[in-house]
Amino acid sequence: MPPADSLIILSSATLMGLAMLGGLAAWGWSGWLRLKTRELEARSAAPEMPAIGQRIDLADLKERIRKLEAIAAGVDL
């Protein structure tokens, strides 16, 4: 059986290592939360008006619907 002094040193070193790992994990978690907060703020600060590409897609879909309604009604375009 090892002497009591070596067990105290070993357990103290283990405890300090765990404390350092816990501090590092807490620091990383805090940074990740700050990153996600910034992402959410950037997303909410975006303008409400759709982008040009989305408006073009919407206009294209409206045109297709108009053509399909005309075909259903029997009107030649």
Secondary structure, 3 states (H helix, E strand, C coil): CCCHHHHHHHHHHHHHHHHHHHHHHHHHHHHHHHHHHHHHHHHHCCCCCCCHHHHHHHHHHHHHHHHHHHHHHCCCC
